[in-house]
């Protein structure tokens, strides 16, 4: 727009900037800085008009009519198309003790980063119990220990790791712990913790003696008959 057009848009009393021949915007002066009454660029005016037109079309297409799917419909469609992944929960084969190297290596890494803080780097026991002997506080099988790891023992300071680890990592770390049964922890620092819990015979730690003791204890009637 020419300077003449600018002048025609305002009264004859409007002051004109001598450098640009653009009128000053009346009443817009701050700290000695005066605002020029420039016209908006054509591209900006077109963009503004198109955005208004787009919003009207969008409103009609998605909200007023049923032409376009709603956000809820799009979500339900994507969920229906997504592959169904089974929930990572304990059960079935997660109670099986694994012996392959990959599972034990992952279990060892998990033990070192989480369990060793309370059970020692060699599982010799610190705040938590010794995991290498044949004495168990909460049971000596995969199912019982999985329950402990998942839900924790809050009164003794053990946190629940169900959400942090998941069933597979719990299976791997418990398999690694079972692989440590009977291992030599005489060089552990600090020394191995004293026995805690109930004795559960383990052929790795006591191949003969405990087995005989368990068999004898299971037959009290026969022992009493011999004494008579």
C-alpha positions in Angstrom: 0.0 0.0 0.0 1.3 3.5 -0.9 2.0 6.2 1.5 -0.9 8.1 0.0 -3.2 5.3 0.9 -1.8 5.3 4.4 -2.6 9.0 4.7 -6.1 8.5 3.5 -6.8 5.9 6.2 -6.3 8.5 8.9 -7.3 12.0 9.5 -5.3 14.9 8.3 -4.1 15.5 11.8 -2.4 12.1 12.0 1.4 12.4 12.3 3.5 10.7 9.7 6.8 9.1 10.2 9.2 10.9 7.9 11.6 7.9 7.4 8.9 5.5 6.2 6.0 7.8 5.3 3.8 5.6 7.6 1.4 7.1 10.0 2.0 6.6 13.7 -0.6 4.6 15.6 -2.5 7.1 17.8 -2.0 6.6 21.6 0.7 3.9 21.2 3.8 5.3 22.7 5.9 3.7 25.5 9.2 4.9 26.9 9.6 7.3 23.9 9.0 4.5 21.4 6.1 5.1 19.0 4.3 2.3 17.1 3.7 2.6 13.4 0.3 1.7 12.0 1.5 -0.7 9.5 -0.9 -2.8 7.4 -0.8 -6.6 7.9 1.2 -8.6 5.2 -1.0 -10.3 2.6 0.3 -13.8 3.4 -0.5 -13.3 7.1 -4.1 -12.2 6.3 -4.5 -15.2 4.0 -3.2 -17.6 6.6 -5.5 -16.2 9.2 -8.5 -16.6 6.9 -7.6 -20.1 6.0 -7.1 -21.2 9.6 -10.7 -20.0 10.4 -12.0 -21.9 7.4 -10.1 -25.0 8.4 -11.5 -24.8 12.0 -15.0 -24.7 10.6 -14.5 -27.7 8.3 -12.8 -29.6 11.2 -15.6 -28.9 13.6 -18.3 -30.0 11.1 -16.4 -33.1 10.0 -15.4 -34.5 13.4 -17.9 -33.0 15.9 -21.1 -32.1 14.2 -21.5 -35.0 11.8 -20.4 -38.6 11.9 -18.2 -38.3 8.8 -14.9 -38.5 10.8 -14.0 -40.8 13.6 -13.9 -39.4 17.2 -10.7 -39.7 19.3 -12.4 -42.5 21.3 -13.2 -44.4 18.0 -9.7 -44.0 16.8 -8.3 -45.3 20.1 -10.6 -48.4 20.0 -9.7 -49.1 16.4 -5.9 -48.9 17.2 -6.4 -51.1 20.2 -8.3 -53.7 18.2 -5.6 -53.8 15.6 -2.7 -54.0 18.0 -1.2 -57.5 18.6 -2.3 -59.0 21.9 0.6 -59.5 24.2 0.0 -61.9 27.1 0.3 -60.3 30.6 3.7 -60.8 32.3 2.4 -62.5 35.4 3.8 -65.4 37.5 2.4 -68.8 36.8 3.0 -71.9 34.8 6.6 -72.3 33.6 7.7 -69.2 35.5 8.0 -71.5 38.6 10.5 -73.7 36.8 14.2 -73.4 37.8 16.1 -72.5 34.7 19.6 -73.7 34.0 20.6 -72.2 30.6 23.5 -69.8 30.6 21.5 -66.8 29.2 18.9 -67.0 32.0 21.5 -67.4 34.7 23.6 -64.6 33.4 20.6 -62.2 33.4 19.7 -63.5 36.9 23.2 -62.8 38.1 23.1 -59.3 36.7 19.8 -58.6 38.5 21.1 -60.1 41.7 24.2 -57.9 41.6 22.3 -54.7 40.9 19.4 -55.3 43.4 19.7 -58.3 45.7 23.4 -58.1 46.6 22.7 -54.9 48.7 21.0 -57.0 51.3 22.1 -60.5 50.6 25.8 -60.0 49.9 27.7 -60.2 46.6 28.2 -63.9 47.1 24.6 -64.4 48.5 26.3 -65.0 51.9 23.8 -62.8 53.7 23.9 -59.3 55.1 20.7 -57.7 56.3 18.9 -60.4 54.4 19.5 -64.2 55.0 22.2 -66.4 53.5 21.0 -67.8 50.3 23.7 -70.5 49.9 22.9 -72.8 52.8 20.0 -75.2 53.3 18.0 -73.1 55.7 15.0 -71.2 54.4 12.7 -68.7 56.1 9.9 -68.5 53.5 10.2 -71.8 51.7 12.7 -73.4 49.4 10.8 -73.7 46.2 10.3 -71.4 43.2 6.6 -70.6 43.9 7.2 -69.6 47.5 10.2 -67.4 46.7 8.5 -65.8 43.7 5.7 -64.7 46.0 8.3 -63.1 48.4 10.1 -61.3 45.6 6.9 -60.0 44.1 5.2 -58.8 47.2 8.3 -58.2 49.5 8.6 -58.6 53.2 7.8 -55.1 54.4 8.3 -55.7 58.1 11.8 -56.8 57.4 12.6 -54.0 54.9 12.4 -56.0 51.7 10.5 -54.1 48.9 8.1 -55.6 46.4 9.7 -56.1 43.0 6.7 -57.3 41.0 6.4 -54.2 38.9 10.1 -53.4 38.7 11.3 -56.8 37.6 8.3 -58.7 36.1 7.8 -62.5 36.1 10.6 -63.4 33.7 13.4 -61.5 35.5 12.1 -62.8 38.8 12.4 -66.4 37.4 15.9 -65.7 36.2 17.2 -64.2 39.4 15.7 -67.0 41.5 17.2 -69.6 39.2 20.5 -68.0 39.7 20.0 -68.0 43.5 19.2 -71.7 43.4 22.4 -72.3 41.4 24.3 -70.9 44.3 23.1 -73.6 46.7 26.1 -75.2 48.4 28.6 -72.8 46.9 31.7 -71.9 48.9 31.3 -68.5 50.6 34.2 -68.9 53.0 36.0 -66.0 51.4 33.0 -63.7 51.4 33.4 -60.3 52.9 31.7 -59.8 55.2 31.6 -63.4 56.4 28.6 -65.6 55.7 25.6 -65.0 57.9 24.4 -67.5 60.5 21.7 -70.0 59.5 18.2 -68.7 59.7 14.8 -70.4 59.2 14.0 -74.0 58.7 16.3 -76.7 57.4 15.4 -78.1 54.0 17.5 -80.9 52.8 19.5 -80.1 49.7 21.6 -82.8 48.0 24.1 -80.2 46.9 24.9 -79.1 50.4 24.5 -82.4 52.3 24.3 -85.4 50.0 23.9 -88.1 52.6 23.6 -87.1 56.2 20.6 -84.8 56.0 18.7 -87.2 53.8 19.1 -90.0 56.4 18.0 -87.6 59.1 15.0 -86.6 57.2 14.0 -90.2 56.5 14.3 -91.1 60.2 12.3 -88.1 61.2 9.6 -89.1 58.8 9.2 -92.5 60.5 8.6 -91.9 64.2 6.5 -95.0 64.7 9.3 -97.3 63.5 11.9 -95.6 65.7 9.6 -96.0 68.7 9.0 -99.7 67.9 12.8 -100.3 67.9 13.1 -98.7 71.3 10.5 -101.0 72.7 
